[in-house]
Amino acid sequence: MNPKLLHKYNVPGPRYTSYPTVPYWDEQNFSILNWKESLVQTFRKSNATEGISLYIHLPFCESLCTFCGCNKRITTNHAVESPYIEALLKEWKLYVDLFNARPIIKEIHLGGGTPTFFRPEQLSRLIDGIFELADRSETWDFSFEGHPNNTSYEHLQTLFDLGFRRVSFGVQDYTPEVQKAIHRIQPYENVKRVHNWAREIGYTSIGHDLIFGLPKQSRLSIAETIEKTNRLKPDRIAFYSYAHVPWIKGNGQRGFDDSDLPKDDEKRSLYNLGKLLFEENGYTEIGMDHFAMPTDSLYNSLQSKNLHRNFMGYTSSKTQLMIGLGVSSIGDSWYAFSQNVKTLEGYYELLALDKLPVLRGHLLNDEDLVIRKHILNLMCNLETSWENKEMQFTELPEVIASLKEMETDELIYFTEKGLKVTEEGIPFVRNICMAFDLRLVRKQPETRLFSMTI
């Protein structure tokens, strides 16, 4: 990578798991009534044809990982499991009561926190309770995040029996010095054990999540981590850039000094090395931070241009309606977003009153819907088009003009009625999306909101 381009474009910017991004939601014009109306509208239109998705947030962790930016509650008290499952099932019933038919569930993802904090019988109780009020799509895709240190064979077998076929294990880095810095002590043998169990049971997609840019990381430590990863041959790999946002997450990301973090050229070289080593071992780059084997559904979705991106990241299947259950979860009806309250106490309090535990949200206007499609096209397919009238918007000429410098820098090239991202431009795809982000263009943040783009 050209160092001048890296320094030029490495600025704070969104990761675009949604548009508009959460800091730019218009909360004043959002109401729970409008959220419910949007849900019902989308459900009636798409439930029978494509089904719905569920994201279920399981926030408990037994120890704090200092790299983590997720909403979590640190505890070793497993008595918290049962009340939380009861709350999730009550929230689910409040949603189902809005609909005039049984939901058809295509996608479930259990995220956290640490989903495998919960005992297998509690996870079984959760999924069985969900399906007391719903049916399973014929093309279902269920996945969960497993912590290698506490995922048991029983966890894997129980969830497999419930229909889960995808699991991702949080690896991050195998280097002892890095693990100590991020408070995530996790030997390779633990990952190997749960990975092999998942293969033995029959999971069709096993993912490993790695992070570059962590404190104390070096090219040597990345190479050693990826060498161990390639021994196990996971079906897909998430290779995330560490988002250092201590001004948002407080002490959770203060377990090390800023001087311990690889910066700019050094950090990007870690990604470039990882990409080289993954591709040498048969992986294909997907989007901006994923790699997959040709046998994995994520790769197939890339080839067929069906790749999708939402609050769960890249996914091989798409539904217009995604309901978020649990503390801090985000739902998406395509025409509106909502986010749940961020504290367990507030979550339980609202459910006790038979109210949806929604904190805030956003109703997408016509312009938002067009921009959202452009950003999804860029993030998933590395191209977009405004040939069709429905993909045009008032400020399109200004957006095109703002992209001319990126064309000069050979990050994109224009087609007759669109643009494509070049190979050199892939690391800068977030910057390219920012040119389309009219809410960001019109109102630059006065304080720092986002992690660095590269």
Secondary structure as a PSIPRED ss2 file (coil, helix, strand):
# PSIPRED VFORMAT (PSIPRED V4.0)

   1 M C   1.000  0.000  0.000
   2 N C   1.000  0.000  0.000
   3 P H   0.000  1.000  0.000
   4 K H   0.000  1.000  0.000
   5 L H   0.000  1.000  0.000
   6 L H   0.000  1.000  0.000
   7 H H   0.000  1.000  0.000
   8 K H   0.000  1.000  0.000
   9 Y H   0.000  1.000  0.000
  10 N C   1.000  0.000  0.000
  11 V C   1.000  0.000  0.000
  12 P E   0.000  0.000  1.000
  13 G C   1.000  0.000  0.000
  14 P C   1.000  0.000  0.000
  15 R C   1.000  0.000  0.000
  16 Y C   1.000  0.000  0.000
  17 T C   1.000  0.000  0.000
  18 S C   1.000  0.000  0.000
  19 Y C   1.000  0.000  0.000
  20 P C   1.000  0.000  0.000
  21 T C   1.000  0.000  0.000
  22 V H   0.000  1.000  0.000
  23 P H   0.000  1.000  0.000
  24 Y H   0.000  1.000  0.000
  25 W C   1.000  0.000  0.000
  26 D C   1.000  0.000  0.000
  27 E C   1.000  0.000  0.000
  28 Q C   1.000  0.000  0.000
  29 N C   1.000  0.000  0.000
  30 F C   1.000  0.000  0.000
  31 S C   1.000  0.000  0.000
  32 I H   0.000  1.000  0.000
  33 L H   0.000  1.000  0.000
  34 N H   0.000  1.000  0.000
  35 W H   0.000  1.000  0.000
  36 K H   0.000  1.000  0.000
  37 E H   0.000  1.000  0.000
  38 S H   0.000  1.000  0.000
  39 L H   0.000  1.000  0.000
  40 V H   0.000  1.000  0.000
  41 Q H   0.000  1.000  0.000
  42 T H   0.000  1.000  0.000
  43 F H   0.000  1.000  0.000
  44 R H   0.000  1.000  0.000
  45 K H   0.000  1.000  0.000
  46 S H   0.000  1.000  0.000
  47 N H   0.000  1.000  0.000
  48 A H   0.000  1.000  0.000
  49 T H   0.000  1.000  0.000
  50 E H   0.000  1.000  0.000
  51 G C   1.000  0.000  0.000
  52 I E   0.000  0.000  1.000
  53 S E   0.000  0.000  1.000
  54 L E   0.000  0.000  1.000
  55 Y E   0.000  0.000  1.000
  56 I E   0.000  0.000  1.000
  57 H E   0.000  0.000  1.000
  58 L E   0.000  0.000  1.000
  59 P C   1.000  0.000  0.000
  60 F E   0.000  0.000  1.000
  61 C E   0.000  0.000  1.000
  62 E C   1.000  0.000  0.000
  63 S C   1.000  0.000  0.000
  64 L C   1.000  0.000  0.000
  65 C C   1.000  0.000  0.000
  66 T C   1.000  0.000  0.000
  67 F C   1.000  0.000  0.000
  68 C C   1.000  0.000  0.000
  69 G C   1.000  0.000  0.000
  70 C C   1.000  0.000  0.000
  71 N C   1.000  0.000  0.000
  72 K C   1.000  0.000  0.000
  73 R E   0.000  0.000  1.000
  74 I E   0.000  0.000  1.000
  75 T C   1.000  0.000  0.000
  76 T C   1.000  0.000  0.000
  77 N C   1.000  0.000  0.000
  78 H H   0.000  1.000  0.000
  79 A H   0.000  1.000  0.000
  80 V H   0.000  1.000  0.000
  81 E H   0.000  1.000  0.000
  82 S H   0.000  1.000  0.000
  83 P H   0.000  1.000  0.000
  84 Y H   0.000  1.000  0.000
  85 I H   0.000  1.000  0.000
  86 E H   0.000  1.000  0.000
  87 A H   0.000  1.000  0.000
  88 L H   0.000  1.000  0.000
  89 L H   0.000  1.000  0.000
  90 K H   0.000  1.000  0.000
  91 E H   0.000  1.000  0.000
  92 W H   0.000  1.000  0.000
  93 K H   0.000  1.000  0.000
  94 L H   0.000  1.000  0.000
  95 Y H   0.000  1.000  0.000
  96 V H   0.000  1.000  0.000
  97 D C   1.000  0.000  0.000
  98 L C   1.000  0.000  0.000
  99 F C   1.000  0.000  0.000
 100 N C   1.000  0.000  0.000
 101 A C   1.000  0.000  0.000
 102 R C   1.000  0.000  0.000
 103 P C   1.000  0.000  0.000
 104 I E   0.000  0.000  1.000
 105 I E   0.000  0.000  1.000
 106 K E   0.000  0.000  1.000
 107 E E   0.000  0.000  1.000
 108 I E   0.000  0.000  1.000
 109 H E   0.000  0.000  1.000
 110 L E   0.000  0.000  1.000
 111 G E   0.000  0.000  1.000
 112 G E   0.000  0.000  1.000
 113 G C   1.000  0.000  0.000
 114 T C   1.000  0.000  0.000
 115 P H   0.000  1.000  0.000
 116 T H   0.000  1.000  0.000
 117 F H   0.000  1.000  0.000
 118 F C   1.000  0.000  0.000
 119 R C   1.000  0.000  0.000
 120 P H   0.000  1.000  0.000
 121 E H   0.000  1.000  0.000
 122 Q H   0.000  1.000  0.000
 123 L H   0.000  1.000  0.000
 124 S H   0.000  1.000  0.000
 125 R H   0.000  1.000  0.000
 126 L H   0.000  1.000  0.000
 127 I H   0.000  1.000  0.000
 128 D H   0.000  1.000  0.000
 129 G H   0.000  1.000  0.000
 130 I H   0.000  1.000  0.000
 131 F H   0.000  1.000  0.000
 132 E C   1.000  0.000  0.000
 133 L C   1.000  0.000  0.000
 134 A C   1.000  0.000  0.000
 135 D E   0.000  0.000  1.000
 136 R E   0.000  0.000  1.000
 137 S E   0.000  0.000  1.000
 138 E E   0.000  0.000  1.000
 139 T E   0.000  0.000  1.000
 140 W E   0.000  0.000  1.000
 141 D E   0.000  0.000  1.000
 142 F E   0.000  0.000  1.000
 143 S E   0.000  0.000  1.000
 144 F E   0.000  0.000  1.000
 145 E E   0.000  0.000  1.000
 146 G E   0.000  0.000  1.000
 147 H C   1.000  0.000  0.000
 148 P C   1.000  0.000  0.000
 149 N C   1.000  0.000  0.000
 150 N C   1.000  0.000  0.000
 151 T C   1.000  0.000  0.000
 152 S C   1.000  0.000  0.000
 153 Y H   0.000  1.000  0.000
 154 E H   0.000  1.000  0.000
 155 H H   0.000  1.000  0.000
 156 L H   0.000  1.000  0.000
 157 Q H   0.000  1.000  0.000
 158 T H   0.000  1.000  0.000
 159 L H   0.000  1.000  0.000
 160 F H   0.000  1.000  0.000
 161 D H   0.000  1.000  0.000
 162 L C   1.000  0.000  0.000
 163 G C   1.000  0.000  0.000
 164 F E   0.000  0.000  1.000
 165 R E   0.000  0.000  1.000
 166 R E   0.000  0.000  1.000
 167 V E   0.000  0.000  1.000
 168 S E   0.000  0.000  1.000
 169 F E   0.000  0.000  1.000
 170 G E   0.000  0.000  1.000
 171 V E   0.000  0.000  1.000
 172 Q E   0.000  0.000  1.000
 173 D C   1.000  0.000  0.000
 174 Y C   1.000  0.000  0.000
 175 T C   1.000  0.000  0.000
 176 P H   0.000  1.000  0.000
 177 E H   0.000  1.000  0.000
 178 V H   0.000  1.000  0.000
 179 Q H   0.000  1.000  0.000
 180 K H   0.000  1.000  0.000
 181 A H   0.000  1.000  0.000
 182 I H   0.000  1.000  0.000
 183 H C   1.000  0.000  0.000
 184 R C   1.000  0.000  0.000
 185 I C   1.000  0.000  0.000
 186 Q C   1.000  0.000  0.000
 187 P C   1.000  0.000  0.000
 188 Y H   0.000  1.000  0.000
 189 E H   0.000  1.000  0.000
 190 N H   0.000  1.000  0.000
 191 V H   0.000  1.000  0.000
 192 K H   0.000  1.000  0.000
 193 R H   0.000  1.000  0.000
 194 V H   0.000  1.000  0.000
 195 H H   0.000  1.000  0.000
 196 N H   0.000  1.000  0.000
 197 W H   0.000  1.000  0.000
 198 A H   0.000  1.000  0.000
 199 R H   0.000  1.000  0.000
 200 E H   0.000  1.000  0.000
 201 I H   0.000  1.000  0.000
 202 G C   1.000  0.000  0.000
 203 Y C   1.000  0.000  0.000
 204 T C   1.000  0.000  0.000
 205 S E   0.000  0.000  1.000
 206 I E   0.000  0.000  1.000
 207 G E   0.000  0.000  1.000
 208 H E   0.000  0.000  1.000
 209 D E   0.000  0.000  1.000
 210 L E   0.000  0.000  1.000
 211 I E   0.000  0.000  1.000
 212 F E   0.000  0.000  1.000
 213 G C   1.000  0.000  0.000
 214 L C   1.000  0.000  0.000
 215 P C   1.000  0.000  0.000
 216 K C   1.000  0.000  0.000
 217 Q C   1.000  0.000  0.000
 218 S C   1.000  0.000  0.000
 219 R H   0.000  1.000  0.000
 220 L H   0.000  1.000  0.000
 221 S H   0.000  1.000  0.000
 222 I H   0.000  1.000  0.000
 223 A H   0.000  1.000  0.000
 224 E H   0.000  1.000  0.000
 225 T H   0.000  1.000  0.000
 226 I H   0.000  1.000  0.000
 227 E H   0.000  1.000  0.000
 228 K H   0.000  1.000  0.000
 229 T H   0.000  1.000  0.000
 230 N H   0.000  1.000  0.000
 231 R H   0.000  1.000  0.000
 232 L H   0.000  1.000  0.000
 233 K C   1.000  0.000  0.000
 234 P C   1.000  0.000  0.000
 235 D C   1.000  0.000  0.000
 236 R E   0.000  0.000  1.000
 237 I E   0.000  0.000  1.000
 238 A E   0.000  0.000  1.000
 239 F E   0.000  0.000  1.000
 240 Y E   0.000  0.000  1.000
 241 S E   0.000  0.000  1.000
 242 Y C   1.000  0.000  0.000
 243 A C   1.000  0.000  0.000
 244 H C   1.000  0.000  0.000
 245 V C   1.000  0.000  0.000
 246 P H   0.000  1.000  0.000
 247 W H   0.000  1.000  0.000
 248 I H   0.000  1.000  0.000
 249 K H   0.000  1.000  0.000
 250 G H   0.000  1.000  0.000
 251 N H   0.000  1.000  0.000
 252 G H   0.000  1.000  0.000
 253 Q H   0.000  1.000  0.000
 254 R C   1.000  0.000  0.000
 255 G C   1.000  0.000  0.000
 256 F C   1.000  0.000  0.000
 257 D C   1.000  0.000  0.000
 258 D H   0.000  1.000  0.000
 259 S H   0.000  1.000  0.000
 260 D H   0.000  1.000  0.000
 261 L C   1.000  0.000  0.000
 262 P C   1.000  0.000  0.000
 263 K C   1.000  0.000  0.000
 264 D H   0.000  1.000  0.000
 265 D H   0.000  1.000  0.000
 266 E H   0.000  1.000  0.000
 267 K H   0.000  1.000  0.000
 268 R H   0.000  1.000  0.000
 269 S H   0.000  1.000  0.000
 270 L H   0.000  1.000  0.000
 271 Y H   0.000  1.000  0.000
 272 N H   0.000  1.000  0.000
 273 L H   0.000  1.000  0.000
 274 G H   0.000  1.000  0.000
 275 K H   0.000  1.000  0.000
 276 L H   0.000  1.000  0.000
 277 L H   0.000  1.000  0.000
 278 F H   0.000  1.000  0.000
 279 E H   0.000  1.000  0.000
 280 E H   0.000  1.000  0.000
 281 N C   1.000  0.000  0.000
 282 G C   1.000  0.000  0.000
 283 Y C   1.000  0.000  0.000
 284 T E   0.000  0.000  1.000
 285 E E   0.000  0.000  1.000
 286 I E   0.000  0.000  1.000
 287 G C   1.000  0.000  0.000
 288 M C   1.000  0.000  0.000
 289 D C   1.000  0.000  0.000
 290 H E   0.000  0.000  1.000
 291 F E   0.000  0.000  1.000
 292 A E   0.000  0.000  1.000
 293 M C   1.000  0.000  0.000
 294 P C   1.000  0.000  0.000
 295 T C   1.000  0.000  0.000
 296 D C   1.000  0.000  0.000
 297 S H   0.000  1.000  0.000
 298 L H   0.000  1.000  0.000
 299 Y H   0.000  1.000  0.000
 300 N H   0.000  1.000  0.000
 301 S H   0.000  1.000  0.000
 302 L H   0.000  1.000  0.000
 303 Q H   0.000  1.000  0.000
 304 S C   1.000  0.000  0.000
 305 K C   1.000  0.000  0.000
 306 N C   1.000  0.000  0.000
 307 L C   1.000  0.000  0.000
 308 H E   0.000  0.000  1.000
 309 R E   0.000  0.000  1.000
 310 N E   0.000  0.000  1.000
 311 F C   1.000  0.000  0.000
 312 M C   1.000  0.000  0.000
 313 G E   0.000  0.000  1.000
 314 Y E   0.000  0.000  1.000
 315 T E   0.000  0.000  1.000
 316 S C   1.000  0.000  0.000
 317 S C   1.000  0.000  0.000
 318 K C   1.000  0.000  0.000
 319 T C   1.000  0.000  0.000
 320 Q C   1.000  0.000  0.000
 321 L C   1.000  0.000  0.000
 322 M E   0.000  0.000  1.000
 323 I E   0.000  0.000  1.000
 324 G E   0.000  0.000  1.000
 325 L E   0.000  0.000  1.000
 326 G C   1.000  0.000  0.000
 327 V C   1.000  0.000  0.000
 328 S C   1.000  0.000  0.000
 329 S C   1.000  0.000  0.000
 330 I E   0.000  0.000  1.000
 331 G E   0.000  0.000  1.000
 332 D E   0.000  0.000  1.000
 333 S C   1.000  0.000  0.000
 334 W C   1.000  0.000  0.000
 335 Y C   1.000  0.000  0.000
 336 A E   0.000  0.000  1.000
 337 F E   0.000  0.000  1.000
 338 S E   0.000  0.000  1.000
 339 Q E   0.000  0.000  1.000
 340 N E   0.000  0.000  1.000
 341 V C   1.000  0.000  0.000
 342 K C   1.000  0.000  0.000
 343 T C   1.000  0.000  0.000
 344 L H   0.000  1.000  0.000
 345 E H   0.000  1.000  0.000
 346 G H   0.000  1.000  0.000
 347 Y H   0.000  1.000  0.000
 348 Y H   0.000  1.000  0.000
 349 E H   0.000  1.000  0.000
 350 L H   0.000  1.000  0.000
 351 L H   0.000  1.000  0.000
 352 A H   0.000  1.000  0.000
 353 L C   1.000  0.000  0.000
 354 D C   1.000  0.000  0.000
 355 K C   1.000  0.000  0.000
 356 L C   1.000  0.000  0.000
 357 P C   1.000  0.000  0.000
 358 V E   0.000  0.000  1.000
 359 L E   0.000  0.000  1.000
 360 R E   0.000  0.000  1.000
 361 G E   0.000  0.000  1.000
 362 H E   0.000  0.000  1.000
 363 L E   0.000  0.000  1.000
 364 L C   1.000  0.000  0.000
 365 N C   1.000  0.000  0.000
 366 D H   0.000  1.000  0.000
 367 E H   0.000  1.000  0.000
 368 D H   0.000  1.000  0.000
 369 L H   0.000  1.000  0.000
 370 V H   0.000  1.000  0.000
 371 I H   0.000  1.000  0.000
 372 R H   0.000  1.000  0.000
 373 K H   0.000  1.000  0.000
 374 H H   0.000  1.000  0.000
 375 I H   0.000  1.000  0.000
 376 L H   0.000  1.000  0.000
 377 N H   0.000  1.000  0.000
 378 L H   0.000  1.000  0.000
 379 M H   0.000  1.000  0.000
 380 C H   0.000  1.000  0.000
 381 N H   0.000  1.000  0.000
 382 L C   1.000  0.000  0.000
 383 E E   0.000  0.000  1.000
 384 T E   0.000  0.000  1.000
 385 S E   0.000  0.000  1.000
 386 W C   1.000  0.000  0.000
 387 E C   1.000  0.000  0.000
 388 N C   1.000  0.000  0.000
 389 K H   0.000  1.000  0.000
 390 E H   0.000  1.000  0.000
 391 M H   0.000  1.000  0.000
 392 Q C   1.000  0.000  0.000
 393 F C   1.000  0.000  0.000
 394 T C   1.000  0.000  0.000
 395 E C   1.000  0.000  0.000
 396 L H   0.000  1.000  0.000
 397 P H   0.000  1.000  0.000
 398 E H   0.000  1.000  0.000
 399 V H   0.000  1.000  0.000
 400 I H   0.000  1.000  0.000
 401 A H   0.000  1.000  0.000
 402 S H   0.000  1.000  0.000
 403 L C   1.000  0.000  0.000
 404 K H   0.000  1.000  0.000
 405 E H   0.000  1.000  0.000
 406 M H   0.000  1.000  0.000
 407 E H   0.000  1.000  0.000
 408 T H   0.000  1.000  0.000
 409 D C   1.000  0.000  0.000
 410 E C   1.000  0.000  0.000
 411 L C   1.000  0.000  0.000
 412 I E   0.000  0.000  1.000
 413 Y E   0.000  0.000  1.000
 414 F E   0.000  0.000  1.000
 415 T E   0.000  0.000  1.000
 416 E C   1.000  0.000  0.000
 417 K C   1.000  0.000  0.000
 418 G E   0.000  0.000  1.000
 419 L E   0.000  0.000  1.000
 420 K E   0.000  0.000  1.000
 421 V E   0.000  0.000  1.000
 422 T C   1.000  0.000  0.000
 423 E C   1.000  0.000  0.000
 424 E C   1.000  0.000  0.000
 425 G C   1.000  0.000  0.000
 426 I H   0.000  1.000  0.000
 427 P H   0.000  1.000  0.000
 428 F H   0.000  1.000  0.000
 429 V H   0.000  1.000  0.000
 430 R H   0.000  1.000  0.000
 431 N H   0.000  1.000  0.000
 432 I H   0.000  1.000  0.000
 433 C H   0.000  1.000  0.000
 434 M H   0.000  1.000  0.000
 435 A H   0.000  1.000  0.000
 436 F H   0.000  1.000  0.000
 437 D C   1.000  0.000  0.000
 438 L H   0.000  1.000  0.000
 439 R H   0.000  1.000  0.000
 440 L H   0.000  1.000  0.000
 441 V H   0.000  1.000  0.000
 442 R H   0.000  1.000  0.000
 443 K C   1.000  0.000  0.000
 444 Q C   1.000  0.000  0.000
 445 P C   1.000  0.000  0.000
 446 E C   1.000  0.000  0.000
 447 T C   1.000  0.000  0.000
 448 R C   1.000  0.000  0.000
 449 L C   1.000  0.000  0.000
 450 F C   1.000  0.000  0.000
 451 S C   1.000  0.000  0.000
 452 M E   0.000  0.000  1.000
 453 T C   1.000  0.000  0.000
 454 I C   1.000  0.000  0.000
